Amino acid sequence: MSLDLHCEMILDEYRERRALHERLQEVVTQTLHRIVEDNHLYVTAIESRIKTEKSLSGKLELKGHKYATLDDITDILGCRIITFYTDEVDKIAALVEKTFEVDWDNSVDKRKLLDLDRFGYMSLHYICRLPAALCSDPEHPELNQIRFEIQMRTALQHVWATINHDMGYKTDIEIPREHLRNMNRIAGMLELADEQFSRIRMAITDYRRNVQSLVADGDFDSVPLDGDTFRSYLELDPFRHLAKRIAIINQAEVFDDNLMPYLQVLLSLGFHTLGDVERLLRNSSDDAYQLALHQMSGTDLDIIALSVTLQNLCCVHVLRQGSGVLGLEFIFNALGGNAEANHQRAKRIFEQAGKINICK
């Protein structure tokens, strides 16, 4: 590789400032991790690299005449943030704009540079500087003058860019037109998938917000019973009153345990909406309390689990349905796995329920 004197001087400058670029890389990388974590964003990767001497030499050989000094080369330090969704690229970009000084004249949104007659996409590229308010080193003020590049793209964009680079840019062999066409078709599918993933995610987010609103308003019959809706329902603490009522039997305390395992039990018992669960609570609380009264009589329990409420409500439901011991055993097996002890436990509760006329 042959470089003229001007390019050799730039290369010497690169060698002298290598440690400074490494310090800059450390600060920028740490800052990128911080802003992502502070804003509760989940990204697939945050990468950074300092251009190797070999790579810089190749760049200078091709277009060294464009650069007066090393400072004119804006990608000696390059960082990349890879997100899962297209809308998160713009969120990351907004955070980068607030955190660093962006050189807008040299930054580019390559997503907008595509020809209309071909598929594919590129990433969003910002050329930045480190503001003194973020990091200032009196011994190295030039740290705030060095420009660096931050690329932001989705995971699928990253896959496409990597494959396209390996198959296209890194070879001296001209790719036949038929292969280019097939690559563009694949790029189109990836682009469509990227858009659809973001749309589906936004639709699910809107659905969850709507569900939370319906739950908060008490419109339970309009809310299907599933993991998200049941979790939102539990946030209202609907079983607390019954738990406190049962706890008074022995002057006990209520221990908050996990009620989510009961979701599958409720679904298996034929509950379809939160309204069904609410009616179970409203119509069966007295019997669930009476069942607890018989269970706790003669004991000195001073702590009860919150889940006792939902367990007894489910027991009352299957007993009213006439499912008897087998119905009760099904509940215990569903919650803790099949065990012989569950059958004995079911028989005991069935006998207790018979004394208070719950059984059908």
SULHU-V81157 format. One record per residue. N is the residue number from 1. PSI is psi in whole degrees, 0 to 359 (999 if undefined). OMEGA is omega as a letter, one per 20 degrees, with the letter a starting at -180 (NA if undefined). D_FIRST is the distance of its C-alpha to the first C-alpha in whole Angstrom. Layout:
n-><N	N>
psi-><PSI	PSI>
omega-><OMEGA	OMEGA>
d_first-><D_FIRST	D_FIRST>
This chain:
n-><1	2	3	4	5	6	7	8	9	10	11	12	13	14	15	16	17	18	19	20	21	22	23	24	25	26	27	28	29	30	31	32	33	34	35	36	37	38	39	40	41	42	43	44	45	46	47	48	49	50	51	52	53	54	55	56	57	58	59	60	61	62	63	64	65	66	67	68	69	70	71	72	73	74	75	76	77	78	79	80	81	82	83	84	85	86	87	88	89	90	91	92	93	94	95	96	97	98	99	100	101	102	103	104	105	106	107	108	109	110	111	112	113	114	115	116	117	118	119	120	121	122	123	124	125	126	127	128	129	130	131	132	133	134	135	136	137	138	139	140	141	142	143	144	145	146	147	148	149	150	151	152	153	154	155	156	157	158	159	160	161	162	163	164	165	166	167	168	169	170	171	172	173	174	175	176	177	178	179	180	181	182	183	184	185	186	187	188	189	190	191	192	193	194	195	196	197	198	199	200	201	202	203	204	205	206	207	208	209	210	211	212	213	214	215	216	217	218	219	220	221	222	223	224	225	226	227	228	229	230	231	232	233	234	235	236	237	238	239	240	241	242	243	244	245	246	247	248	249	250	251	252	253	254	255	256	257	258	259	260	261	262	263	264	265	266	267	268	269	270	271	272	273	274	275	276	277	278	279	280	281	282	283	284	285	286	287	288	289	290	291	292	293	294	295	296	297	298	299	300	301	302	303	304	305	306	307	308	309	310	311	312	313	314	315	316	317	318	319	320	321	322	323	324	325	326	327	328	329	330	331	332	333	334	335	336	337	338	339	340	341	342	343	344	345	346	347	348	349	350	351	352	353	354	355	356	357	358	359	360>
psi-><122	125	145	176	320	314	325	324	321	320	322	320	321	316	320	328	13	315	324	320	326	321	317	318	318	314	313	316	315	321	318	317	319	314	329	314	318	333	13	41	143	111	159	334	149	115	156	154	151	130	132	161	322	316	318	320	318	321	318	325	324	318	41	336	343	343	125	318	176	329	340	346	110	0	28	315	125	132	153	134	124	119	172	330	151	323	336	337	316	326	316	318	317	321	321	319	323	333	319	167	118	129	92	331	333	358	155	140	93	350	338	3	8	142	148	342	16	155	172	167	163	185	173	125	122	135	123	165	158	115	147	330	335	320	128	126	104	331	340	68	339	347	329	359	338	129	149	165	138	120	139	125	165	168	319	323	321	318	313	314	320	313	317	323	316	322	336	293	332	6	146	357	129	128	129	149	322	324	323	320	316	322	320	326	318	319	322	319	319	320	317	317	318	313	317	321	317	320	318	318	316	323	318	320	317	321	315	321	320	318	314	323	316	319	315	326	354	17	64	329	341	359	116	150	115	185	314	315	322	322	318	321	318	334	338	352	52	339	3	316	315	322	317	323	317	321	329	335	316	16	45	170	155	124	124	108	184	123	353	327	339	349	311	327	313	317	319	332	0	15	132	333	166	334	323	318	318	320	323	315	317	320	343	4	319	315	323	323	315	322	318	325	317	325	324	350	135	5	165	32	128	4	131	149	143	328	345	324	308	326	312	326	317	321	315	320	311	329	320	332	353	18	346	213	321	322	318	318	324	317	312	324	320	328	323	7	156	133	146	327	332	324	316	321	319	319	320	316	324	320	318	319	326	329	338	18	40	323	142	999>
omega-><a	r	r	a	a	a	r	r	r	r	r	r	r	a	a	a	a	a	r	r	r	r	r	r	a	a	a	a	r	a	r	r	a	a	r	a	a	a	r	r	a	a	a	r	r	a	r	r	r	a	a	r	r	r	r	r	r	r	r	r	a	a	r	a	a	a	r	r	r	a	r	r	a	a	r	r	r	r	a	r	a	a	r	a	a	a	r	r	a	r	r	a	r	r	r	r	a	a	a	r	a	r	a	a	a	r	a	r	a	r	a	a	a	r	a	a	r	r	r	r	r	a	r	a	r	r	a	r	r	a	a	r	a	a	a	r	a	a	a	a	r	r	a	r	a	r	r	a	r	r	r	a	r	a	r	r	r	r	a	a	a	r	a	r	a	a	a	a	a	a	r	a	r	a	r	a	a	r	r	r	r	r	r	r	r	r	r	r	r	r	r	r	r	a	a	r	a	r	r	r	r	r	r	r	r	r	a	r	r	r	a	r	r	r	a	r	r	r	a	a	a	a	r	a	r	a	a	a	r	r	r	r	a	r	r	r	a	a	a	a	r	r	r	r	r	a	a	a	a	a	a	r	r	r	a	r	a	r	a	r	a	r	a	r	a	r	a	r	r	r	a	a	r	r	r	r	r	r	r	r	a	a	a	a	a	r	r	r	a	r	r	r	r	a	a	a	a	r	r	r	r	r	r	r	r	a	r	a	a	r	a	r	r	r	r	a	a	r	r	r	r	a	r	a	a	r	r	r	r	a	a	r	a	a	a	a	a	r	r	a	r	r	r	r	r	r	a	a	r	r	r	a	r	a	a	r	r	a	r	NA>
d_first-><0	4	7	10	13	14	12	11	15	15	13	15	18	17	17	21	22	21	25	26	24	26	29	29	28	31	33	32	32	36	37	36	38	41	41	41	43	46	46	47	44	43	39	37	34	32	29	26	23	20	17	15	12	9	11	11	8	8	11	10	8	10	13	13	16	18	18	20	20	19	22	21	19	22	21	19	23	24	27	29	33	34	37	40	41	40	43	41	38	40	42	39	38	41	41	37	38	41	39	36	35	34	32	33	32	28	30	30	33	31	34	35	33	33	35	38	38	35	36	33	33	30	31	32	29	30	28	30	31	33	37	38	41	40	38	38	37	38	36	33	34	30	30	32	30	27	26	26	26	29	29	32	33	35	35	35	33	30	31	30	27	26	27	26	22	22	24	22	19	17	18	17	21	23	26	29	32	34	32	31	34	35	32	34	37	36	35	38	40	38	38	42	42	41	43	46	45	46	49	50	50	51	54	55	54	57	59	59	60	63	64	64	66	69	69	70	72	74	74	73	74	72	69	68	68	64	62	61	65	66	64	65	69	68	67	71	72	75	76	77	80	81	80	82	85	84	83	87	88	88	86	83	79	77	74	71	69	67	69	66	67	70	68	68	72	73	71	72	76	75	74	72	72	72	76	77	76	77	80	80	80	83	85	85	84	88	88	85	86	90	88	86	89	90	87	87	91	92	89	87	84	83	79	79	75	75	74	78	78	76	77	81	80	79	82	84	83	83	86	87	86	88	85	87	85	83	81	81	79	77	76	76	74	71	71	70	70	73	75	79	80	79	82	84	83	83	87	88	86	88	92	91	90	94	96	94	95	91	91	92>
